[in-house]
């Protein structure tokens, strides 16, 4: 009887050794992948997904523990995901194996790039499907050989690869595969499993997993990941809300900050500076860094220990770190950073419960949702009702009375925004296979303002909001007041690298903060003189006619910086 075993590494865990799968027990007396009496082996394989790079896979037609190559690979290799599969039967006429004889190309799992796949069961009409000329056959042919054989499972893998290449979503591709091959068909057995290395958390894990990745993690157009620090406007805002929290606390104070979506620690330097400027002797500041990527959190912790003078307070790859800082009022204050990893698809309520750890009321004095953390939260497939972003903003309000929130405004990534707006408009008028093809391109970018954009070879989800929409959802979440201001209007990289752009940035921010419409109108007059021609008209068409002067000024400043 065919069987498989999939294992995934938990939070902060080491890679799964392949030995543990190959030697896995089905009972206290027998090996899961050992042959039972009368059982005929038609192939065994084990595949693994490392943190970085493509999947590895080794197959054999011999019992795995009798194969020297399998034993050597299993003793040395492991991954964040590991998948083992045996193809076998206990009779001479098993339909799963008799028409596709045992061969290494038919051994599972199948692997391609950062993708592994296995099937246990029988696709009863496999040959008829392959010859039908229908969608499944066309997709299997388009996928090519893929180093797999002529079995029903190999056919399913080829169709799955074609669907995955459109959706880049394992779950969606598996659902479409099952629906495609099961329609108007005899009963089949479709026990399917697949995993990839392209999920959002895994992308970040791979980019931040080792020291070399930290230096090459850039590629975002805002320049945030290369600079690895906050902007002056962010720093001023954070120190303001933090000082307000300190004034309302007893002396010495014990203050807590939630760094929601901390990544690899862009706020680390600001935490150290703020602690030194605002804390008093004897104060304690605990920062809880929350992210869905264990790789990013591990990189954050490495930066604390290696570059910022922290010492380890807890064991393990995500153990807390601590540092004594010289306090503004004399003496020292303790700055502790603890690391918490969450699930990328968990509900806002589940994440809130994780961060509360049973506590009631306000758990934190200040919450920080840094550069686009909430903007990178998509709705799950098929979701209805309030957006997940709104749900997380409401959860942050319940966790802390003060929030410093940085989001992507509607002036960012104008090209991708327009591309996905066009796709959604086309989808509204499409039907049948055209609608399915558009769904595959839109993916989770289903609401106005949602889009994907490429960073370091991967597509990242993002969404943009207007100032009015951001104020509305902050108030709806339960905050008593909301102050919206411009954080920057050109690339952070450009601000730090060009004196001219930095001067223009400071002038624009003063006009924005002062709500100086006359000054902004003068700025727009200058823009009209410089940004003429078809390029300016194309840019203007990306905006609604009722955009505020602040938005228009920001648009002009972006165009100036890019010339």
TORMI-745125 format. One line per field, with one value per residue (C-alpha): residue number from 1; residue in three letters; chain; z, y, x negated. Coordinates in steps of 0.25 Angstrom, whole numbers, plus 2048, in hexadecimal, padded with zeros to 3 digits. Example, Ala and Ser with C-alpha at 12.3 -4.5 7.8 and 13.67 -1.06 7.14 Angstrom:
# residues 2
seq: (1, 2)
type: (ALA, SER)
mol: (A, A)
z: (81F, 81D)
y: (7EE, 7FC)
x: (7CF, 7C9)
//
This chain:
# residues 563
seq: (1, 2, 3, 4, 5, 6, 7, 8, 9, 10, 11, 12, 13, 14, 15, 16, 17, 18, 19, 20, 21, 22, 23, 24, 25, 26, 27, 28, 29, 30, 31, 32, 33, 34, 35, 36, 37, 38, 39, 40, 41, 42, 43, 44, 45, 46, 47, 48, 49, 50, 51, 52, 53, 54, 55, 56, 57, 58, 59, 60, 61, 62, 63, 64, 65, 66, 67, 68, 69, 70, 71, 72, 73, 74, 75, 76, 77, 78, 79, 80, 81, 82, 83, 84, 85, 86, 87, 88, 89, 90, 91, 92, 93, 94, 95, 96, 97, 98, 99, 100, 101, 102, 103, 104, 105, 106, 107, 108, 109, 110, 111, 112, 113, 114, 115, 116, 117, 118, 119, 120, 121, 122, 123, 124, 125, 126, 127, 128, 129, 130, 131, 132, 133, 134, 135, 136, 137, 138, 139, 140, 141, 142, 143, 144, 145, 146, 147, 148, 149, 150, 151, 152, 153, 154, 155, 156, 157, 158, 159, 160, 161, 162, 163, 164, 165, 166, 167, 168, 169, 170, 171, 172, 173, 174, 175, 176, 177, 178, 179, 180, 181, 182, 183, 184, 185, 186, 187, 188, 189, 190, 191, 192, 193, 194, 195, 196, 197, 198, 199, 200, 201, 202, 203, 204, 205, 206, 207, 208, 209, 210, 211, 212, 213, 214, 215, 216, 217, 218, 219, 220, 221, 222, 223, 224, 225, 226, 227, 228, 229, 230, 231, 232, 233, 234, 235, 236, 237, 238, 239, 240, 241, 242, 243, 244, 245, 246, 247, 248, 249, 250, 251, 252, 253, 254, 255, 256, 257, 258, 259, 260, 261, 262, 263, 264, 265, 266, 267, 268, 269, 270, 271, 272, 273, 274, 275, 276, 277, 278, 279, 280, 281, 282, 283, 284, 285, 286, 287, 288, 289, 290, 291, 292, 293, 294, 295, 296, 297, 298, 299, 300, 301, 302, 303, 304, 305, 306, 307, 308, 309, 310, 311, 312, 313, 314, 315, 316, 317, 318, 319, 320, 321, 322, 323, 324, 325, 326, 327, 328, 329, 330, 331, 332, 333, 334, 335, 336, 337, 338, 339, 340, 341, 342, 343, 344, 345, 346, 347, 348, 349, 350, 351, 352, 353, 354, 355, 356, 357, 358, 359, 360, 361, 362, 363, 364, 365, 366, 367, 368, 369, 370, 371, 372, 373, 374, 375, 376, 377, 378, 379, 380, 381, 382, 383, 384, 385, 386, 387, 388, 389, 390, 391, 392, 393, 394, 395, 396, 397, 398, 399, 400, 401, 402, 403, 404, 405, 406, 407, 408, 409, 410, 411, 412, 413, 414, 415, 416, 417, 418, 419, 420, 421, 422, 423, 424, 425, 426, 427, 428, 429, 430, 431, 432, 433, 434, 435, 436, 437, 438, 439, 440, 441, 442, 443, 444, 445, 446, 447, 448, 449, 450, 451, 452, 453, 454, 455, 456, 457, 458, 459, 460, 461, 462, 463, 464, 465, 466, 467, 468, 469, 470, 471, 472, 473, 474, 475, 476, 477, 478, 479, 480, 481, 482, 483, 484, 485, 486, 487, 488, 489, 490, 491, 492, 493, 494, 495, 496, 497, 498, 499, 500, 501, 502, 503, 504, 505, 506, 507, 508, 509, 510, 511, 512, 513, 514, 515, 516, 517, 518, 519, 520, 521, 522, 523, 524, 525, 526, 527, 528, 529, 530, 531, 532, 533, 534, 535, 536, 537, 538, 539, 540, 541, 542, 543, 544, 545, 546, 547, 548, 549, 550, 551, 552, 553, 554, 555, 556, 557, 558, 559, 560, 561, 562, 563)
type: (UNK, UNK, UNK, UNK, UNK, UNK, UNK, UNK, UNK, UNK, UNK, UNK, UNK, UNK, UNK, UNK, UNK, UNK, UNK, UNK, UNK, UNK, UNK, UNK, UNK, UNK, UNK, UNK, UNK, UNK, UNK, UNK, UNK, UNK, UNK, UNK, UNK, UNK, UNK, UNK, UNK, UNK, UNK, UNK, UNK, UNK, UNK, UNK, UNK, UNK, UNK, UNK, UNK, UNK, UNK, UNK, UNK, UNK, UNK, UNK, UNK, UNK, UNK, UNK, UNK, UNK, UNK, UNK, UNK, UNK, UNK, UNK, UNK, UNK, UNK, UNK, UNK, UNK, UNK, UNK, UNK, UNK, UNK, UNK, UNK, UNK, UNK, UNK, UNK, UNK, UNK, UNK, UNK, UNK, UNK, UNK, UNK, UNK, UNK, UNK, UNK, UNK, UNK, UNK, UNK, UNK, UNK, UNK, UNK, UNK, UNK, UNK, UNK, UNK, UNK, UNK, UNK, UNK, UNK, UNK, UNK, UNK, UNK, UNK, UNK, UNK, UNK, UNK, UNK, UNK, UNK, UNK, UNK, UNK, UNK, UNK, UNK, UNK, UNK, UNK, UNK, UNK, UNK, UNK, UNK, UNK, UNK, UNK, UNK, UNK, UNK, UNK, UNK, UNK, UNK, UNK, UNK, UNK, UNK, UNK, UNK, UNK, UNK, UNK, UNK, UNK, UNK, UNK, UNK, UNK, UNK, UNK, UNK, UNK, UNK, UNK, UNK, UNK, UNK, UNK, UNK, UNK, UNK, UNK, UNK, UNK, UNK, UNK, UNK, UNK, UNK, UNK, UNK, UNK, UNK, UNK, UNK, UNK, UNK, UNK, UNK, UNK, UNK, UNK, UNK, UNK, UNK, UNK, UNK, UNK, UNK, UNK, UNK, UNK, UNK, UNK, UNK, UNK, UNK, UNK, UNK, UNK, UNK, UNK, UNK, UNK, UNK, UNK, UNK, UNK, UNK, UNK, UNK, UNK, UNK, UNK, UNK, UNK, UNK, UNK, UNK, UNK, UNK, UNK, UNK, UNK, UNK, UNK, UNK, UNK, UNK, UNK, UNK, UNK, UNK, UNK, UNK, UNK, UNK, UNK, UNK, UNK, UNK, UNK, UNK, UNK, UNK, UNK, UNK, UNK, UNK, UNK, UNK, UNK, UNK, UNK, UNK, UNK, UNK, UNK, UNK, UNK, UNK, UNK, UNK, UNK, UNK, UNK, UNK, UNK, UNK, UNK, UNK, UNK, UNK, UNK, UNK, UNK, UNK, UNK, UNK, UNK, UNK, UNK, UNK, UNK, UNK, UNK, UNK, UNK, UNK, UNK, UNK, UNK, UNK, UNK, UNK, UNK, UNK, UNK, UNK, UNK, UNK, UNK, UNK, UNK, UNK, UNK, UNK, UNK, UNK, UNK, UNK, UNK, UNK, UNK, UNK, UNK, UNK, UNK, UNK, UNK, UNK, UNK, UNK, UNK, UNK, UNK, UNK, UNK, UNK, UNK, UNK, UNK, UNK, UNK, UNK, UNK, UNK, UNK, UNK, UNK, UNK, UNK, UNK, UNK, UNK, UNK, UNK, UNK, UNK, UNK, UNK, UNK, UNK, UNK, UNK, UNK, UNK, UNK, UNK, UNK, UNK, UNK, UNK, UNK, UNK, UNK, UNK, UNK, UNK, UNK, UNK, UNK, UNK, UNK, UNK, UNK, UNK, UNK, UNK, UNK, UNK, UNK, UNK, UNK, UNK, UNK, UNK, UNK, UNK, UNK, UNK, UNK, UNK, UNK, UNK, UNK, UNK, UNK, UNK, UNK, UNK, UNK, UNK, UNK, UNK, UNK, UNK, UNK, UNK, UNK, UNK, UNK, UNK, UNK, UNK, UNK, UNK, UNK, UNK, UNK, UNK, UNK, UNK, UNK, UNK, UNK, UNK, UNK, UNK, UNK, UNK, UNK, UNK, UNK, UNK, UNK, UNK, UNK, UNK, UNK, UNK, UNK, UNK, UNK, UNK, UNK, UNK, UNK, UNK, UNK, UNK, UNK, UNK, UNK, UNK, UNK, UNK, UNK, UNK, UNK, UNK, UNK, UNK, UNK, UNK, UNK, UNK, UNK, UNK, UNK, UNK, UNK, UNK, UNK, UNK, UNK, UNK, UNK, UNK, UNK, UNK, UNK, UNK, UNK, UNK, UNK, UNK, UNK, UNK, UNK, UNK, UNK, UNK, UNK, UNK, UNK, UNK, UNK, UNK, UNK, UNK, UNK, UNK, UNK, UNK, UNK, UNK, UNK, UNK, UNK, UNK, UNK, UNK, UNK, UNK, UNK, UNK, UNK, UNK, UNK, UNK, UNK, UNK, UNK, UNK, UNK, UNK, UNK, UNK, UNK, UNK, UNK, UNK, UNK, UNK, UNK, UNK, UNK, UNK, UNK, UNK)
mol: (A, A, A, A, A, A, A, A, A, A, A, A, A, A, A, A, A, A, A, A, A, A, A, A, A, A, A, A, A, A, A, A, A, A, A, A, A, A, A, A, A, A, A, A, A, A, A, A, A, A, A, A, A, A, A, A, A, A, A, A, A, A, A, A, A, A, A, A, A, A, A, A, A, A, A, A, A, A, A, A, A, A, A, A, A, A, A, A, A, A, A, A, A, A, A, A, A, A, A, A, A, A, A, A, A, A, A, A, A, A, A, A, A, A, A, A, A, A, A, A, A, A, A, A, A, A, A, A, A, A, A, A, A, A, A, A, A, A, A, A, A, A, A, A, A, A, A, A, A, A, A, A, A, A, A, A, A, A, A, A, A, A, A, A, A, A, A, A, A, A, A, A, A, A, A, A, A, A, A, A, A, A, A, A, A, A, A, A, A, A, A, A, A, A, A, A, A, A, A, A, A, A, A, A, A, A, A, A, A, A, A, A, A, A, A, A, A, A, A, A, A, A, A, A, A, A, A, A, A, A, A, A, A, A, A, A, A, A, A, A, A, A, A, A, A, A, A, A, A, A, A, A, A, A, A, A, A, A, A, A, A, A, A, A, A, A, A, A, A, A, A, A, A, A, A, A, A, A, A, A, A, A, A, A, A, A, A, A, A, A, A, A, A, A, A, A, A, A, A, A, A, A, A, A, A, A, A, A, A, A, A, A, A, A, A, A, A, A, A, A, A, A, A, A, A, A, A, A, A, A, A, A, A, A, A, A, A, A, A, A, A, A, A, A, A, A, A, A, A, A, A, A, A, A, A, A, A, A, A, A, A, A, A, A, A, A, A, A, A, A, A, A, A, A, A, A, A, A, A, A, A, A, A, A, A, A, A, A, A, A, A, A, A, A, A, A, A, A, A, A, A, A, A, A, A, A, A, A, A, A, A, A, A, A, A, A, A, A, A, A, A, A, A, A, A, A, A, A, A, A, A, A, A, A, A, A, A, A, A, A, A, A, A, A, A, A, A, A, A, A, A, A, A, A, A, A, A, A, A, A, A, A, A, A, A, A, A, A, A, A, A, A, A, A, A, A, A, A, A, A, A, A, A, A, A, A, A, A, A, A, A, A, A, A, A, A, A, A, A, A, A, A, A, A, A, A, A, A, A, A, A, A, A, A, A, A, A, A, A, A, A, A, A, A, A, A, A, A, A, A, A, A, A, A, A, A, A, A, A, A, A, A, A, A, A, A, A, A, A, A, A, A, A, A, A, A, A, A, A, A, A, A, A)
z: (800, 7FC, 808, 80A, 816, 815, 821, 823, 82D, 838, 83D, 83F, 83D, 836, 829, 828, 826, 81B, 823, 82C, 820, 81A, 827, 82C, 833, 830, 83D, 848, 840, 831, 828, 821, 814, 816, 80E, 814, 811, 803, 7FF, 7F2, 7F1, 7E5, 7EA, 7F6, 7F6, 800, 7FD, 805, 804, 80A, 80F, 803, 7F5, 7ED, 7F3, 7F4, 7F1, 7F1, 7EC, 7EB, 7E6, 7F2, 801, 806, 811, 807, 7FE, 801, 7FA, 801, 80F, 80C, 807, 813, 81D, 818, 813, 818, 816, 81B, 814, 811, 809, 808, 7FF, 7FC, 7F0, 7F3, 7F2, 7F8, 7EB, 7DD, 7D7, 7DE, 7D4, 7DA, 7D5, 7CB, 7BF, 7C3, 7C7, 7D2, 7CE, 7D4, 7CC, 7D2, 7E0, 7E9, 7EE, 7E2, 7E3, 7DA, 7DF, 7ED, 7EB, 7F0, 7ED, 7F0, 7EE, 7F4, 7ED, 7DF, 7D4, 7CE, 7C0, 7BF, 7B1, 7AC, 7B2, 7AC, 79E, 79F, 79A, 7A5, 7AF, 7B8, 7AC, 7A6, 7B4, 7B5, 7A7, 7AA, 7B7, 7AF, 7B4, 7C2, 7C5, 7C8, 7C2, 7BC, 7C8, 7CC, 7D7, 7CD, 7C5, 7D1, 7D4, 7C6, 7C7, 7D5, 7D0, 7C5, 7CF, 7D9, 7CF, 7CD, 7DC, 7E3, 7EE, 7F2, 7F9, 7ED, 7E3, 7EA, 7EB, 7DC, 7D9, 7E1, 7DA, 7CC, 7CC, 7D4, 7CC, 7C4, 7C8, 7CE, 7DD, 7E0, 7EC, 7ED, 7F9, 7F5, 7FD, 7F8, 7FE, 7F9, 7FD, 7F8, 803, 809, 816, 80F, 805, 811, 818, 80C, 80A, 819, 81D, 81D, 81F, 810, 80D, 816, 80D, 801, 806, 7FF, 7F2, 7F7, 7EF, 7FC, 800, 80E, 80F, 80A, 814, 820, 829, 82B, 824, 82C, 82B, 831, 83C, 840, 841, 848, 853, 855, 858, 860, 868, 86B, 870, 879, 87F, 883, 889, 898, 89A, 898, 88D, 886, 878, 86C, 85D, 853, 846, 83C, 830, 835, 829, 82C, 835, 82D, 83B, 842, 842, 845, 851, 857, 854, 85A, 866, 869, 866, 86E, 878, 886, 88F, 894, 889, 881, 873, 86D, 85E, 858, 849, 842, 834, 82C, 827, 830, 826, 828, 837, 838, 830, 839, 845, 83E, 83C, 84A, 84F, 844, 842, 84D, 85A, 85F, 867, 866, 871, 86C, 864, 857, 849, 84E, 85C, 862, 863, 86C, 86D, 877, 872, 878, 87C, 87A, 889, 88D, 890, 887, 881, 87D, 86E, 86B, 85E, 85D, 850, 84C, 83F, 83A, 82F, 822, 821, 82F, 832, 839, 845, 846, 844, 84F, 859, 856, 859, 866, 86C, 875, 879, 879, 875, 86F, 86E, 867, 869, 85B, 84E, 842, 834, 82C, 81E, 817, 821, 820, 811, 80F, 815, 80A, 80B, 80B, 7FE, 7FE, 80A, 80C, 815, 81C, 817, 81F, 81F, 826, 830, 834, 836, 83F, 846, 848, 84E, 858, 85C, 85D, 85F, 856, 848, 83E, 831, 824, 818, 808, 803, 7F6, 7F0, 7F1, 7E6, 7DC, 7D1, 7D8, 7DE, 7D0, 7CB, 7D5, 7D4, 7C5, 7C8, 7D2, 7C9, 7BE, 7C8, 7CB, 7BC, 7B9, 7BA, 7B9, 7B6, 7B4, 7C2, 7C8, 7C1, 7C7, 7D4, 7D3, 7D0, 7DB, 7E6, 7F3, 7EE, 7ED, 7F4, 7EE, 7F1, 7F2, 7E9, 7E8, 7E5, 7E3, 7ED, 7EC, 7E2, 7EA, 7E9, 7F6, 7FA, 7FD, 7FE, 7FE, 806, 805, 812, 813, 813, 81D, 827, 825, 828, 834, 83A, 837, 83E, 84B, 84C, 852, 847, 83B, 836, 827, 822, 817, 81A, 80D, 7FF, 7F7, 7F9, 806, 7FF, 7F7, 803, 809, 7FD, 7F6, 7FD, 7F3, 7F5, 804, 804, 7FB, 804, 811, 80A, 805, 813, 819, 80F, 812, 821, 821, 817, 80F, 802, 7FC, 7FE, 7F7, 7EC, 7E9, 7E9, 7DF, 7D6, 7D6, 7D3, 7C8, 7C2, 7C3, 7C1, 7B4, 7A8, 7A7, 7B3, 7BC, 7B6, 7B8, 7C6, 7C8, 7C3, 7CE, 7D8, 7DB, 7D8, 7E7, 7EC, 7F7, 7F5, 7FE, 7F5, 7E9, 7EF, 7F3, 7E5, 7DF, 7E9, 7E5, 7D6, 7D9, 7E1, 7D6, 7CA)
y: (800, 80E, 818, 825, 82E, 83D, 844, 853, 85A, 862, 870, 872, 863, 85D, 857, 849, 83E, 835, 829, 82C, 82A, 81E, 816, 81B, 810, 80D, 805, 802, 7F5, 7F9, 804, 80D, 80B, 7FD, 7F2, 7E9, 7DA, 7D8, 7E7, 7EB, 7F7, 800, 80C, 815, 823, 82E, 83D, 84A, 859, 860, 86E, 873, 86E, 863, 856, 849, 83B, 82D, 821, 812, 805, 7FD, 7FE, 80B, 805, 7FC, 807, 80D, 81A, 81C, 819, 823, 82E, 82C, 82C, 83A, 842, 848, 854, 85D, 854, 845, 83B, 82C, 822, 814, 80D, 7FF, 7F4, 7E7, 7E0, 7DD, 7E5, 7F2, 7FD, 807, 800, 7F5, 7FF, 808, 7FF, 802, 80C, 817, 822, 81D, 81D, 828, 833, 83C, 849, 855, 861, 865, 85C, 84D, 845, 837, 82F, 822, 81B, 819, 822, 818, 820, 824, 81F, 824, 832, 832, 82F, 838, 845, 84C, 856, 84C, 845, 853, 857, 84A, 84B, 85A, 856, 84D, 841, 847, 83A, 832, 825, 821, 81D, 824, 82B, 830, 835, 83C, 843, 849, 84E, 854, 85B, 862, 867, 86B, 873, 87B, 87D, 87C, 876, 867, 866, 86D, 865, 858, 85C, 85F, 852, 84A, 851, 84F, 840, 83C, 843, 839, 82D, 820, 81F, 821, 823, 830, 831, 83D, 844, 84F, 85A, 865, 86F, 87C, 87F, 88D, 888, 87E, 88A, 892, 886, 883, 892, 894, 886, 888, 894, 895, 897, 8A3, 8AB, 8A7, 8A8, 8B5, 8B7, 8BE, 8CB, 8D4, 8D0, 8CC, 8BF, 8C4, 8D0, 8C7, 8D3, 8DD, 8EA, 8F7, 8F9, 8EB, 8ED, 8FA, 8F3, 8E7, 8EF, 8F8, 8EC, 8E5, 8F2, 8F3, 8E5, 8E7, 8F3, 8EC, 8E0, 8E0, 8E2, 8D9, 8D4, 8C7, 8C9, 8C0, 8C2, 8B9, 8B9, 8B3, 8AE, 8B0, 8A9, 8A9, 8B5, 8C2, 8C9, 8C3, 8D0, 8D8, 8D0, 8D2, 8E1, 8E3, 8DB, 8E4, 8F0, 8EE, 8E3, 8E7, 8DF, 8D2, 8D2, 8C5, 8C4, 8B7, 8B7, 8AB, 8A9, 8A1, 89C, 890, 88D, 885, 889, 898, 896, 88F, 899, 8A4, 89C, 89B, 8AA, 8AC, 8A3, 8A6, 8B5, 8BC, 8B7, 8AE, 8A1, 894, 893, 887, 87A, 875, 87C, 886, 888, 896, 8A0, 8AB, 8B8, 8C2, 8D1, 8DE, 8E4, 8F3, 8F6, 8EF, 8E0, 8D5, 8CF, 8C1, 8BF, 8B1, 8AB, 89E, 897, 891, 88A, 889, 882, 889, 885, 886, 88F, 89C, 897, 88B, 894, 89D, 891, 88D, 89B, 89C, 88F, 88F, 89E, 8A7, 8B6, 8BD, 8B4, 8BE, 8CD, 8D0, 8C7, 8CA, 8C5, 8C9, 8CA, 8C4, 8B9, 8B9, 8BD, 8B0, 8A8, 8A2, 89D, 88D, 887, 888, 891, 899, 8A5, 8AE, 8AE, 8A6, 8B4, 8BA, 8AF, 8B0, 8BF, 8BC, 8B1, 8BB, 8C5, 8BB, 8B8, 8C6, 8D4, 8DA, 8D6, 8DB, 8D6, 8D7, 8D3, 8D4, 8E0, 8E0, 8E8, 8DC, 8D1, 8D8, 8CF, 8C2, 8C8, 8CC, 8BE, 8B7, 8C1, 8BD, 8AE, 8AF, 8B7, 8AD, 8A2, 8A8, 8A7, 899, 88B, 87D, 87A, 888, 88B, 880, 885, 893, 88D, 886, 894, 89C, 892, 898, 8A7, 8A7, 8B4, 8C3, 8C7, 8B8, 8B5, 8AC, 8B1, 8AA, 8AB, 8A2, 898, 896, 89D, 8A4, 8A8, 8B6, 8C0, 8CF, 8D7, 8E6, 8EF, 8F0, 8E1, 8DF, 8E9, 8E2, 8D4, 8D9, 8E0, 8D4, 8CB, 8D2, 8DD, 8EA, 8F2, 8F1, 8FA, 8F7, 8FD, 8FB, 8F2, 8F4, 8F7, 8F1, 8E5, 8E4, 8E0, 8ED, 8F6, 8F1, 8F1, 8FE, 90C, 912, 907, 908, 918, 916, 90B, 914, 91F, 917, 910, 91E, 922, 915, 916, 925, 922, 92D, 92C, 939, 934, 927, 92E, 935, 928, 923, 92F, 92C, 91D, 921, 929, 91D, 911, 913, 90A, 8FC, 8F7, 901, 8FE, 8EF, 8F1, 8FA, 8F0, 8E6, 8EF, 8F2, 901, 903, 901, 90A, 915, 90C, 900, 909, 90F, 901, 8FC, 908, 906, 8F7, 8FB, 905, 8FB, 8F1, 8FA)
x: (800, 7FB, 7F8, 7F2, 7ED, 7EC, 7E4, 7E3, 7D9, 7E0, 7DC, 7CE, 7CB, 7BF, 7C0, 7C8, 7BD, 7C1, 7BD, 7C9, 7D2, 7CB, 7CB, 7D9, 7E1, 7EF, 7F0, 7E7, 7E2, 7E1, 7DC, 7E6, 7DE, 7DA, 7E0, 7EB, 7EC, 7F1, 7EF, 7E8, 7E0, 7E2, 7D9, 7D5, 7D1, 7CF, 7CE, 7CB, 7CC, 7C0, 7C2, 7BA, 7BA, 7C1, 7C7, 7BE, 7C3, 7BE, 7C5, 7C3, 7C9, 7C3, 7C8, 7C3, 7BA, 7B4, 7B0, 7A2, 7A5, 7B2, 7AB, 7A0, 7A9, 7B3, 7A7, 7A2, 7AE, 7BA, 7C4, 7CF, 7D8, 7D6, 7DF, 7DD, 7E5, 7E5, 7EC, 7F0, 7FB, 7FF, 804, 801, 80C, 80C, 811, 808, 7FB, 7FE, 800, 7F4, 7E8, 7DF, 7D4, 7CC, 7D4, 7E1, 7DB, 7E1, 7E0, 7DF, 7D7, 7D5, 7CE, 7D3, 7DF, 7E2, 7EE, 7F3, 800, 805, 811, 816, 81B, 824, 825, 817, 815, 822, 81F, 811, 817, 823, 81D, 824, 81F, 818, 811, 80D, 807, 7FF, 7F9, 7F6, 7EE, 7E5, 7DD, 7D9, 7D0, 7DD, 7E2, 7F0, 7F8, 805, 7FD, 7F3, 7FF, 805, 7F8, 7F6, 804, 802, 7F5, 7FC, 807, 7FD, 7F5, 801, 806, 7F8, 801, 800, 80E, 815, 80E, 812, 820, 821, 819, 823, 82F, 829, 827, 833, 83D, 846, 83D, 83D, 83A, 82B, 822, 81B, 813, 80A, 7FF, 7F6, 7ED, 7E5, 7DB, 7E2, 7EC, 7EA, 7E4, 7DB, 7D6, 7D2, 7CC, 7C3, 7BF, 7BB, 7B7, 7A7, 79E, 79C, 7AB, 7AC, 7A3, 7AA, 7B8, 7BB, 7C2, 7CF, 7D1, 7D2, 7C4, 7C8, 7C1, 7B4, 7B4, 7B9, 7BD, 7C9, 7CB, 7CA, 7DA, 7DC, 7D1, 7D8, 7E6, 7E1, 7DA, 7E6, 7F0, 7E5, 7E2, 7F1, 7F2, 7E6, 7EC, 7F9, 7F1, 7EB, 7DD, 7D5, 7DE, 7DF, 7E4, 7E7, 7E7, 7EC, 7E4, 7EF, 7E9, 7DB, 7D3, 7C4, 7C5, 7C6, 7CA, 7BE, 7B6, 7C2, 7C5, 7B7, 7B7, 7C5, 7C1, 7B5, 7BD, 7CA, 7C8, 7C4, 7BA, 7C1, 7CB, 7CD, 7D1, 7D6, 7D8, 7DF, 7DB, 7E6, 7E5, 7EA, 7DC, 7D2, 7C7, 7C9, 7CA, 7BD, 7B7, 7BC, 7B6, 7A9, 7A8, 7AB, 7A0, 796, 798, 79F, 799, 7A4, 7A2, 7AA, 7B5, 7BC, 7B7, 7BA, 7BB, 7C6, 7C2, 7C3, 7B7, 7B4, 7AC, 7A9, 7AA, 7A6, 7B2, 7B6, 7B8, 7AB, 7A8, 7AC, 7B9, 7BB, 7BF, 7C4, 7C9, 7D1, 7D4, 7E2, 7E5, 7F3, 7FB, 7FC, 80B, 80F, 81B, 819, 820, 816, 80A, 810, 812, 803, 7FE, 807, 803, 80F, 80E, 81A, 81B, 80F, 803, 7FA, 7F8, 7F5, 7F7, 7EE, 7F2, 7E6, 7E4, 7F0, 7F2, 801, 801, 7FB, 806, 80F, 81D, 81E, 823, 832, 833, 840, 843, 839, 82B, 820, 818, 824, 824, 816, 817, 822, 81A, 80F, 818, 81D, 80E, 809, 80F, 805, 801, 7F6, 7FB, 7F3, 7FB, 7FA, 801, 808, 7FD, 7F3, 7F1, 7FB, 7F8, 7FB, 808, 80D, 809, 811, 81D, 81D, 81D, 828, 831, 82E, 832, 83F, 843, 83D, 843, 83E, 82F, 82D, 831, 829, 81D, 81F, 821, 814, 80D, 814, 812, 815, 815, 824, 828, 825, 817, 812, 806, 7F9, 7EC, 7DE, 7D3, 7C6, 7CD, 7DA, 7E8, 7EC, 7FA, 7FD, 808, 80A, 813, 817, 815, 824, 826, 81A, 821, 82E, 829, 821, 82D, 836, 82B, 82E, 823, 828, 820, 818, 80D, 809, 7FC, 7F3, 7E7, 7DF, 7E3, 7D7, 7CE, 7C7, 7BA, 7BB, 7BE, 7B1, 7A9, 7AC, 7AB, 7B5, 7BF, 7BE, 7C0, 7CC, 7D1, 7D0, 7D7, 7E3, 7E4, 7E5, 7F0, 7F8, 7F7, 7FB, 806, 801, 80A, 805, 7F6, 7FB, 801, 7F5, 7ED, 7F7, 7F5, 7E6, 7EA, 7F3, 7E7, 7DD, 7E6, 7EC, 7EF, 7F5, 7EE, 7F5, 802, 800, 7FD, 809, 812, 80E, 815, 824, 828, 82B, 81D, 819, 80E, 805, 806, 803, 7F7, 7F2, 7F4, 7EC, 7E1, 7E0, 7DF, 7D4, 7CC, 7CD, 7C8)
//
